[in-house]
Amino acid sequence: MTSRELFKADRLLAQSAATGPVLGLDTGTAIASLALVGNGRVLAELTRSAGPHGASLPDAVAELLDSARIGIRDLAGVAVAIGPGSFTGLRIALSYAKGMVAASGALICGVPSLDAIALSALEAGAVEAGETICVLLDARKTEVYAALYRIVPDGLHKLSDDLVVTLDWLISRLPDRTVLAGDRSAAEAESLIGRRGGRATVLAGSKLAPTGRLVAALGAARLARGDAEHAVILEPLYVRPPEATLRAPGADRTKVYAEEIWTKENSISFSGLQPTTRS
């Protein structure tokens, strides 16, 4: 579903010229971010603050399309952030996206939410090649969703799968000077890292580019490669293992689950990275 290589937004947008207009939807957090890309650029975008995404999403999409003077049947594709994130928000956007493609005949593809945030951090311009970006979002239950990326000349290389772990587990495995991107969990992680003698940079809120444009750009690039998905089988990426697994007696399945993904082949390699310094 996703590549380990994530290219910069300008390169992704250039590919939208081959697809036609692509709508991007991200409602997995308290901020709904929508964008429309086409002809190699962002045609329109908007954000909506915390609220009932289900009630406001149709009007927001209509406003976005109207501002670009594009009708629903002009869409070549719909790209939707599939998570991890708010279970309700993810289901709302995915259900709406499926309805749109059924009505318009457009193609659909799912975009991992953490990938869009990582590219948003890259677009912020406060990072350099060789640095590491850790994207993290509040997963509740004292846990965070997280994924690790390394900045390369043309974009990002994804070093880990998407995980759900505790902050303590995560920061003990981060290299020093990591760029933390996401929601308030990023600031919490920075505080914990500082208390352990490490250093990190936080990119959150207004410091990040709106994710809707990155979801749309990632979707346009995939559709240009012929990598559309079947709407019927496209599902949210919840990441969190089933409750029955978490409650299994005699084992901390959350920790075991994370360790297996964090250390498996094509996951994080600490070659060339220094672990966080502790006091």
C-alpha positions in Angstrom: 0.0 0.0 0.0 2.9 2.4 0.7 6.4 2.8 -0.6 9.5 3.2 1.6 10.5 6.2 -0.6 8.5 9.4 -0.3 9.4 12.2 -2.7 9.2 15.9 -2.0 5.9 17.6 -2.7 7.0 19.5 -5.8 8.0 16.2 -7.4 4.7 14.6 -6.4 2.7 17.5 -7.6 4.4 17.4 -11.0 2.8 14.0 -11.5 -0.7 15.3 -11.0 -0.5 16.8 -14.5 -0.8 13.3 -15.8 -3.8 12.3 -13.7 -6.2 15.2 -13.7 -7.7 16.8 -10.5 -7.2 14.7 -7.4 -9.0 15.5 -4.1 -7.2 14.9 -0.8 -9.1 14.3 2.5 -7.6 14.0 5.9 -10.0 13.9 8.9 -8.0 11.6 11.2 -7.2 14.4 13.8 -9.1 17.3 15.3 -8.3 19.4 12.2 -9.8 18.3 8.9 -7.5 19.2 6.0 -8.7 19.1 2.4 -7.0 20.0 -0.8 -7.3 19.7 -4.6 -4.3 19.2 -6.8 -4.0 19.2 -10.6 -1.9 20.5 -13.4 1.2 20.2 -11.2 0.0 22.5 -8.4 -2.3 22.9 -5.5 -5.6 24.2 -6.9 -7.4 24.8 -3.6 -7.2 23.8 0.0 -9.0 24.5 3.3 -8.9 23.4 6.9 -11.7 23.0 9.5 -11.1 23.0 13.2 -12.3 20.5 15.7 -15.9 19.6 15.2 -18.2 16.9 13.8 -16.4 16.0 10.6 -19.3 13.9 9.5 -21.6 16.8 9.4 -19.2 19.4 7.9 -17.3 17.3 5.4 -19.8 17.4 2.5 -20.1 21.2 2.7 -16.3 21.6 3.0 -15.8 19.5 -0.1 -18.4 21.5 -2.0 -16.7 24.7 -1.0 -13.3 23.4 -2.1 -14.6 22.3 -5.5 -16.5 25.5 -6.1 -13.4 27.6 -5.3 -11.5 25.7 -8.0 -14.5 25.7 -10.4 -14.3 21.9 -10.6 -17.3 19.6 -10.5 -17.3 16.2 -8.8 -17.4 14.4 -12.2 -14.2 16.3 -13.2 -12.3 14.5 -10.5 -9.7 11.9 -11.7 -9.2 10.6 -8.2 -9.9 10.8 -4.5 -7.0 10.3 -2.0 -8.0 9.7 1.6 -5.8 9.5 4.7 -6.5 6.1 6.1 -4.7 6.4 9.5 -3.6 5.8 12.1 -5.7 8.5 13.8 -9.2 9.0 15.2 -11.2 5.9 14.4 -14.4 7.9 13.9 -12.7 10.5 11.7 -11.0 7.9 9.5 -14.2 6.0 9.0 -16.1 9.2 8.1 -13.6 10.3 5.4 -13.3 6.9 3.9 -17.0 6.3 3.7 -17.5 9.7 2.1 -14.6 9.1 -0.4 -16.1 5.8 -1.4 -19.5 7.5 -2.0 -17.8 10.2 -4.1 -16.0 7.7 -6.4 -19.2 5.7 -6.8 -21.0 8.8 -7.9 -18.2 10.3 -10.1 -16.4 7.3 -11.5 -13.1 8.7 -10.1 -10.3 6.4 -8.8 -9.5 6.0 -5.2 -6.4 5.3 -3.1 -5.5 5.3 0.6 -2.6 7.3 2.0 -1.0 6.5 5.4 -1.6 9.5 7.6 1.9 9.5 9.2 3.5 9.6 5.7 1.6 12.8 4.9 2.7 14.4 8.3 6.3 13.4 7.6 6.2 15.1 4.2 4.5 18.1 5.9 7.5 18.4 8.3 9.9 18.2 5.3 8.0 21.0 3.6 8.4 23.2 6.7 12.0 23.7 5.7 13.5 23.4 9.2 15.1 20.0 8.5 18.2 18.9 6.6 19.3 15.8 4.7 20.5 13.0 7.0 18.3 14.1 9.9 15.6 11.8 11.3 11.9 12.7 11.6 9.7 10.8 14.1 6.0 11.4 13.5 3.8 10.8 16.5 0.1 11.2 17.3 -1.8 10.7 20.5 -3.3 7.2 20.5 -4.8 7.5 24.0 -4.4 4.8 26.6 -1.0 6.5 27.4 0.3 5.5 23.9 1.2 7.2 20.6 1.1 6.2 17.0 4.6 6.6 15.6 6.8 6.1 12.5 10.4 7.0 11.7 11.8 8.6 8.5 15.2 9.7 7.3 15.6 12.8 5.2 17.3 12.0 1.9 18.1 14.4 -1.0 14.9 13.8 -2.9 12.5 13.3 0.0 12.2 10.8 2.8 13.1 7.1 3.3 10.6 5.4 5.7 12.6 3.4 8.3 9.8 1.8 10.3 6.3 0.5 10.0 3.5 2.5 11.7 3.4 1.5 15.4 1.4 2.1 18.5 3.7 2.3 21.6 4.2 4.2 24.8 6.2 7.4 24.8 8.9 5.9 27.1 9.4 2.9 24.8 9.6 5.2 21.8 12.1 7.9 23.0 14.5 5.3 24.4 14.9 4.1 20.8 15.3 7.5 19.0 18.6 8.9 17.8 19.7 12.2 19.2 18.5 15.4 17.5 15.4 13.8 16.1 12.8 16.1 14.6 9.4 15.3 16.3 6.4 16.1 14.1 2.7 15.7 14.9 0.3 16.8 17.6 0.8 17.6 21.3 2.5 14.2 21.8 5.5 15.7 20.0 6.0 18.3 22.7 5.5 15.7 25.4 8.2 13.6 23.8 10.6 16.5 23.6 10.1 17.2 27.3 10.9 13.5 28.1 13.9 13.5 25.8 15.2 16.7 27.5 14.9 15.2 31.0 17.1 12.3 29.8 19.8 14.7 28.5 18.8 14.4 24.8 17.8 17.1 22.2 15.0 17.2 19.7 13.2 19.7 17.5 9.4 19.9 17.5 7.3 20.7 14.4 3.5 20.8 15.2 0.5 23.0 14.6 1.1 26.0 12.4 4.7 24.9 11.8 3.4 22.1 9.6 2.1 22.4 6.1 -1.6 21.4 5.8 -1.7 17.6 5.3 -4.6 17.7 2.8 -2.3 18.9 0.1 0.2 16.1 0.9 -2.5 13.4 0.9 -3.7 14.7 -2.5 -0.1 14.9 -3.9 0.7 11.4 -2.7 -2.5 10.1 -4.2 -1.9 11.8 -7.5 1.6 10.3 -7.7 0.2 6.8 -7.1 -2.6 7.2 -9.6 -0.1 8.4 -12.2 1.6 5.0 -11.7 -1.6 3.2 -12.1 -1.7 2.3 -8.4 -5.4 2.8 -7.7 -7.3 0.6 -5.1 -10.7 -1.1 -5.0 -13.1 1.0 -3.0 -14.9 -2.0 -1.6 -11.8 -3.4 0.1 -10.1 -0.2 1.1 -10.1 0.0 4.9 -8.7 2.3 7.6 -5.2 1.6 9.0 -5.9 1.5 12.7 -2.5 0.0 13.7 -3.6 -0.7 17.3 -3.7 -4.5 17.8 -7.1 -6.0 18.8 -8.2 -5.6 22.4 -8.4 -9.3 22.9 -4.7 -9.5 22.0 -3.8 -6.7 24.4 -5.6 -8.4 27.2 -4.0 -11.8 26.8 -2.8 -12.9 30.3 0.9 -13.3 31.0 2.2 -11.1 28.2 2.6 -7.4 27.3 1.4 -7.9 23.7 1.7 -4.1 22.8 5.4 -4.2 23.6 6.0 -7.5 21.9 4.0 -6.4 18.8 6.1 -3.2 18.5 9.4 -4.9 19.0 8.6 -7.4 16.3 7.8 -4.6 13.7 10.6 -2.2 14.9 13.3 -4.8 14.5 12.2 -6.8 11.5 13.8 -6.7 8.1 13.3 -3.4 6.3 12.4 -1.8 9.6 14.7 0.6 11.5 18.4 0.2 11.1 20.5 2.0 13.7 23.6 1.8 11.5 25.0 5.3 11.5 22.6 6.6 14.1 23.4 7.4 17.7 21.0 6.5 20.5 19.6 9.2 22.6 22.1 10.4 25.3 20.8 9.9 28.8 21.9 11.8 31.9 
